[in-house]
Amino acid sequence: MRELETRNTRRPTNQPARNVRRRKRRKSRGFVLLMLLLMTGAMVLGINALRNIETNAAWASPFRERLNSFTYASADLEYNGFSYQEEDANTYQQWTVFEELEDIPTVHELDTIFNQFGNNLAVFYKNLVTGNTYMHNPDRIFFGASLSKATHALYVYTLAERGLIDMYAIHTFTAADYWGGTGILRFEPAGTRLTTRELLGHSIVYSCNIAFRMLTRLTSGASLSFNDFAIEIGADTTLTRDIISQNATARDIGVWFYAIFNYFQNPNLYGQYFLYDLLNTAETSHHYFTRWEGSFGVGGDINVSLLQSDYPLARKYGWSTNAFHDAAIVYGESPYILVVLTNMDRGAHDLFKEISCLMQNFNRQF
């Protein structure tokens, strides 16, 4: 009986101490759980950051190596802070596409040649050092086809430069984004996740329709509209009312590519990635022949030789019904823009090669 009384008398005395210990244990467990949550969150953020770095590197790491491999007529030429070194003369000769014409073609001679094609052909040329221009049917309206991917990419990069979109935000490919034709994302399942940067790469390098559609969707609510941006650079907004199905003139595409060139020239955060993509459209070879992957089903390849040069071409082509185009910044000793629009099809390869040769030699006088 005394032992029971003793235990009963001790219980009230020890109960508060046990409650204190329980509260301490609960606090300790809560603190541990909080720390685990914080550590997990930090790990997730770190993994995402690494993924962004890897994604960035996957597209951009070959940039310097690719540019250093190009042949330039002047070792002093510099764009966007990158110097381009001249290769060994023997290597240069190995990659030469065109012979120098004995006489530089005159404007009259160019007119005579191009007039043979009537309204089926439009040409725009602009020397980026002197500002000299040549134009043939510059305001003839064509369906722009995939040239719109280059104009829209400049818009997207500008939004990123101004902090209006996140270059490394993640976007999910949904069934509503599906669009056949060019590009390799059509072979990927719905739910595939890509950054804005990756979408831009797919849109330019592989001319991917799905990536282009996703980019237009993610920029649809931007505070700077595509048309407002077109006004900023002096482009013709009557041609750009429908981003997906833009019309084009040689003069207007020349305006867009001049804006692209100026973007590369001015201080920027992302210009090197855009330039890298344009230099490598559709796995362009050293002779700058375009390889259009999977155009007629899985694994189907077509060699599309459009504009060519002895110098690197930062280019975007377009190909659709009654539309066969190419536009490029030609990074020669005296760089220039060349735009060729036609309502022809693949049979126009020789015409593109002839125009490329004529205009490269025409450019020698500047």
GUBANU-425873 format. One line per 4 residues: for each residue x, y, z of C-alpha. Coordinates in pm, 1 decimal. Each point is the difference from the previous one (the first is absolute). Layout:
<sites>
X,Y,Z | ...
</sites>
This chain:
<sites>
0.0,0.0,0.0 | 282.9,236.3,80.7 | 167.2,-79.5,-333.0 | -323.4,84.3,-184.5
-40.3,323.7,186.7 | 360.4,88.2,-72.7 | -46.5,-61.0,-373.6 | -322.9,204.0,0.3
163.9,287.3,181.2 | 294.2,1.0,-247.6 | -213.5,-3.0,-316.7 | -112.9,364.8,20.5
356.7,101.6,71.3 | 151.1,-176.5,-309.8 | -284.5,58.0,-248.8 | 105.9,357.6,-99.4
356.3,-117.3,-57.8 | -118.5,-276.8,-231.1 | -217.0,248.8,-190.8 | 299.0,229.9,-40.7
209.1,-289.8,-135.0 | -278.5,-94.6,-241.4 | -25.4,356.8,-126.6 | 376.6,10.7,-48.4
-7.2,-327.2,-192.5 | -285.8,131.2,-218.9 | 188.9,322.8,-67.2 | 312.3,-197.3,-79.1
-190.0,-221.5,-245.4 | -164.0,304.6,-155.7 | 335.1,168.8,-40.6 | 146.7,-311.7,-162.7
-297.1,-24.0,-239.6 | 31.6,369.7,-85.1 | 371.5,-41.0,-70.2 | -69.9,-305.5,-218.4
-258.2,197.0,-197.7 | 239.1,292.5,-43.9 | 279.7,-232.3,-107.4 | -231.6,-176.6,-248.7
-109.2,334.2,-144.3 | 359.8,113.3,-33.0 | 89.2,-326.8,-175.8 | -289.3,42.1,-245.3
105.0,357.4,-75.2 | 358.8,-111.8,-44.0 | -97.6,-282.1,-237.6 | -211.6,239.9,-206.4
286.9,247.8,-12.6 | 234.8,-275.7,-117.4 | -253.5,-103.2,-261.8 | -14.7,358.6,-124.3
377.5,12.7,-16.8 | 9.8,-334.0,-183.4 | -275.0,112.9,-236.8 | 183.5,323.3,-66.8
325.8,-184.9,-54.9 | -162.0,-256.9,-229.5 | -97.3,273.1,-242.6 | 277.3,251.3,57.1
319.0,-189.8,84.5 | 94.7,-63.2,-366.0 | -41.3,371.2,-73.6 | 359.2,118.9,34.8
140.0,-316.2,-156.0 | -238.9,30.9,-295.1 | 85.0,364.3,-60.1 | 371.9,-61.2,32.0
-25.8,-262.3,-275.0 | -138.4,247.0,-250.9 | 213.0,167.3,-263.8 | -7.8,378.0,-15.8
179.3,217.3,-250.1 | 112.6,235.6,276.0 | 145.2,-107.8,333.5 | -97.4,338.9,143.4
-374.2,-51.2,-53.5 | -185.8,-4.3,329.0 | -368.6,-50.5,82.0 | -165.0,4.7,339.7
335.5,-12.8,176.0 | 118.4,-313.4,-181.5 | 302.5,14.9,-227.4 | -2.9,-231.5,-297.4
339.4,-132.1,-97.5 | 101.6,-66.4,-358.6 | 73.8,-364.4,-75.4 | 297.0,-135.2,-187.0
-13.7,100.9,-367.4 | -6.2,-363.1,-114.8 | -299.1,-75.0,219.2 | -171.3,309.7,-133.2
46.4,-113.6,-360.2 | -133.4,-342.6,89.1 | -337.0,150.3,96.1 | -31.4,254.5,-280.1
-339.3,-22.1,-170.8 | 23.2,276.8,-260.3 | 270.4,129.5,-227.7 | 43.9,372.7,-26.6
-157.1,133.7,-316.7 | 236.4,194.8,-220.7 | -238.6,295.3,-2.0 | -221.9,104.6,288.0
-362.4,-23.3,-120.9 | -164.7,337.0,-53.3 | -347.0,98.1,118.4 | -117.0,-13.8,-361.5
134.6,-353.5,-39.9 | -171.2,-110.2,320.8 | -327.7,153.2,-118.9 | 29.1,-177.2,-334.3
53.1,-338.4,164.6 | -272.0,37.6,262.9 | -258.0,146.0,-238.6 | -11.4,-336.4,-174.8
-196.7,-131.9,296.7 | -262.8,274.8,8.1 | -196.5,14.8,325.0 | 111.4,-348.9,101.6
314.7,140.4,161.8 | 88.7,278.0,244.3 | 348.6,94.2,121.4 | 124.5,233.3,272.3
368.9,74.5,61.4 | 156.3,239.7,251.0 | 367.0,48.0,78.6 | 31.5,37.0,376.4
312.9,218.0,-14.1 | -85.0,252.3,-270.9 | -380.3,-26.4,0.6 | -12.8,-56.1,-378.1
-311.2,-187.1,-110.1 | -133.6,-186.8,-301.3 | -364.5,-103.9,-33.8 | -204.9,-192.1,-253.7
-380.0,-19.0,49.6 | 56.3,106.9,363.6 | -370.9,48.7,78.5 | -137.3,-309.9,-171.4
-199.9,-183.8,270.7 | 64.3,-370.1,61.8 | -114.6,-239.0,268.3 | 287.4,19.7,249.1
4.8,-368.6,101.0 | 262.7,-69.4,268.9 | 173.8,336.0,-36.1 | -247.5,109.0,268.1
188.7,-220.1,248.5 | 301.7,230.6,-27.6 | -204.1,319.0,39.1 | -187.2,-142.1,297.8
323.2,-128.5,158.0 | 142.1,354.0,-5.9 | -316.0,113.9,176.7 | 32.6,-273.2,265.9
366.8,78.9,61.6 | -88.8,368.1,34.9 | -264.6,-84.5,260.2 | 261.0,-199.3,191.5
253.2,284.4,-21.5 | -260.3,234.3,151.1 | -85.4,-242.7,279.0 | -352.8,-60.3,-130.7
41.5,-377.9,-32.5 | 229.3,-255.5,162.7 | 243.0,-165.2,-241.1 | 23.8,-305.8,224.5
-364.8,-39.8,98.7 | -133.6,-352.5,-56.6 | -284.1,-59.3,-248.4 | -193.2,-322.5,-55.6
-76.9,-134.4,-345.9 | -373.8,-78.2,-8.1 | -215.2,-176.1,-258.6 | -140.2,341.8,-98.5
350.8,108.5,-105.2 | 39.7,-280.2,-253.5 | 70.3,110.9,-356.3 | 136.1,-225.4,-272.8
258.7,90.9,-259.0 | 351.5,100.3,92.6 | 167.8,-47.8,335.5 | 88.1,-290.6,225.2
-228.9,74.9,295.1 | -283.6,-171.4,-188.4 | 173.7,-327.0,88.0 | -4.8,85.3,373.7
-292.7,-88.7,230.0 | -239.3,255.8,143.1 | 130.6,104.2,339.8 | 353.9,61.9,-125.5
141.2,302.5,181.3 | 224.5,261.9,-160.1 | 140.3,337.0,97.0 | -66.9,315.0,-199.4
359.6,-20.7,-122.0 | -47.8,-357.5,-122.4 | -320.0,94.6,-182.3 | 186.1,280.8,-178.6
273.1,-243.3,-100.1 | -250.1,-248.6,-140.8 | -190.7,273.8,-181.9 | 310.1,131.9,-180.4
234.7,-297.4,-36.0 | -263.1,-259.8,-92.2 | -269.4,244.9,-118.5 | -226.8,-177.3,248.2
-366.7,87.2,-39.3 | -91.4,-126.4,346.4 | 268.2,211.6,171.0 | -114.3,301.9,-201.4
-361.8,-51.6,108.0 | 104.7,-35.8,364.7 | 204.9,321.7,-22.3 | -292.0,194.1,-145.7
-219.4,-133.0,281.0 | 237.3,98.3,278.9 | 50.0,352.3,-140.9 | -366.5,65.7,-77.6
-53.6,195.5,321.4 | 327.5,195.0,0.7 | -22.1,370.3,85.0 | 186.6,73.9,-325.1
-199.9,-147.5,-287.8 | 159.6,-141.5,-312.0 | -154.7,274.1,-213.5 | 123.3,273.6,235.2
348.6,-147.2,-25.8 | -29.4,-10.5,-380.5 | -81.6,373.0,9.4 | 308.1,61.1,219.4
234.9,-145.4,-262.3 | -180.8,154.6,-296.8 | -151.9,-320.7,-138.9 | -323.0,-9.3,-199.9
-276.6,-97.5,245.6 | -249.2,-65.5,-280.1 | 202.0,-314.8,-68.9 | 23.8,-120.3,360.9
-358.5,6.1,127.0 | -4.4,-378.8,24.7 | 324.4,-115.0,162.4 | -43.5,-362.3,-105.0
-86.0,78.4,-363.6 | 198.2,314.1,-79.8 | 37.2,138.3,-347.7 | 335.1,136.1,-108.8
170.4,232.6,-244.8 | 370.6,-0.7,-74.9 | 26.4,357.4,127.7 | -174.5,-80.4,328.7
202.0,-316.0,68.6 | 305.5,218.0,-65.7 | -122.5,235.4,274.8 | -39.8,-292.1,241.6
344.6,-142.9,-74.8 | 156.5,342.6,37.4 | -162.8,16.6,345.2 | 138.7,-346.9,76.5
349.2,114.9,-104.4 | -29.2,308.8,221.6 | -113.8,-217.8,290.9 | 322.7,-200.2,-33.3
206.3,318.8,-23.5 | -138.3,167.5,312.8 | 59.1,-111.5,360.4 | -228.4,-291.6,77.0
-44.6,-303.6,221.5 | -120.4,-260.2,-246.6 | 115.2,106.3,-346.3 | 269.0,-267.5,-19.6
-263.1,-274.4,28.4 | -215.3,147.2,-276.7 | 304.2,44.9,-224.6 | 111.8,-356.9,68.8
-341.7,-132.5,-105.8 | -9.6,204.5,-319.8 | 350.2,-118.9,-89.8 | -112.4,-360.4,42.4
-348.0,-14.7,-150.9 | -109.5,-354.2,-83.9 | 347.3,-142.9,57.0 | 152.9,221.2,-266.3
325.7,-142.2,-133.0 | 323.4,195.2,-57.5 | -115.3,57.4,-355.3 | -318.6,133.4,150.9
-231.1,-254.3,-162.7 | -316.4,-34.3,205.7 | -102.0,-340.1,127.9 | -372.1,-20.0,65.4
-49.5,-287.5,241.1 | -303.2,-222.7,-15.2 | -190.0,204.5,-255.8 | -184.8,-301.4,-134.5
-31.5,-222.0,303.9 | 238.0,-133.2,260.2 | 355.3,0.8,-120.8 | -77.3,153.7,-338.9
273.1,242.5,-103.1 | 6.9,260.0,-275.5 | 302.9,207.0,-96.3 | -123.8,351.6,-63.1
275.4,221.3,-138.3 | -123.5,356.8,12.3 | 222.4,304.0,61.4 | 370.2,-89.6,1.7
321.6,186.5,64.9 | 370.8,-27.4,64.9 | -82.5,158.4,336.0 | -221.3,-97.1,294.0
-371.2,58.6,-46.4 | -222.7,94.0,294.6 | -314.3,-102.5,-180.1 | -359.8,-117.7,11.3
-176.2,-164.4,-291.0 | -370.5,-48.5,-66.2 | -169.9,-268.2,-207.0 | -369.3,-50.8,-60.5
-246.6,-14.5,-287.9 | 94.3,276.8,-245.2 | 270.4,119.9,238.2 | 368.8,-83.3,-19.3
211.7,262.7,179.4 | 327.2,63.2,173.9 | 134.5,302.3,189.2 | 347.5,38.3,146.4
260.2,222.8,156.5 | 316.4,-88.8,-191.4 | 299.9,50.0,228.4 | 263.1,79.7,-262.4
275.9,260.6,4.2 | -270.5,255.4,-71.7 | -312.7,-164.2,146.9 | -334.5,29.4,-173.9
-362.8,-107.6,16.4 | -144.4,-205.4,-285.1 | -368.8,-88.3,-26.4 | -142.1,-211.2,-284.0
-373.3,-71.6,-16.7 | -160.6,-217.8,-268.7 | -330.2,-173.8,-67.6 | 193.0,-297.9,-132.2
87.9,-334.2,153.8 | 308.4,-217.8,28.7 | 71.6,39.8,-371.7 | 129.8,349.5,83.4
324.5,-129.5,155.5 | 213.1,107.8,-295.6 | -160.7,343.7,5.2 | 90.4,48.4,367.8
357.8,-106.5,-69.8 | 26.5,239.3,-295.8 | -141.2,290.2,201.8 | 237.0,-82.5,288.4
299.3,10.9,-234.5 | -111.5,320.0,-172.9 | -64.2,187.9,323.3 | 320.4,-117.3,169.0
194.0,137.1,-297.1 | -218.2,312.4,-12.7 | 93.8,58.2,365.0 | 373.2,6.5,-84.0
-22.9,364.3,-104.4 | -95.6,114.8,349.6
</sites>
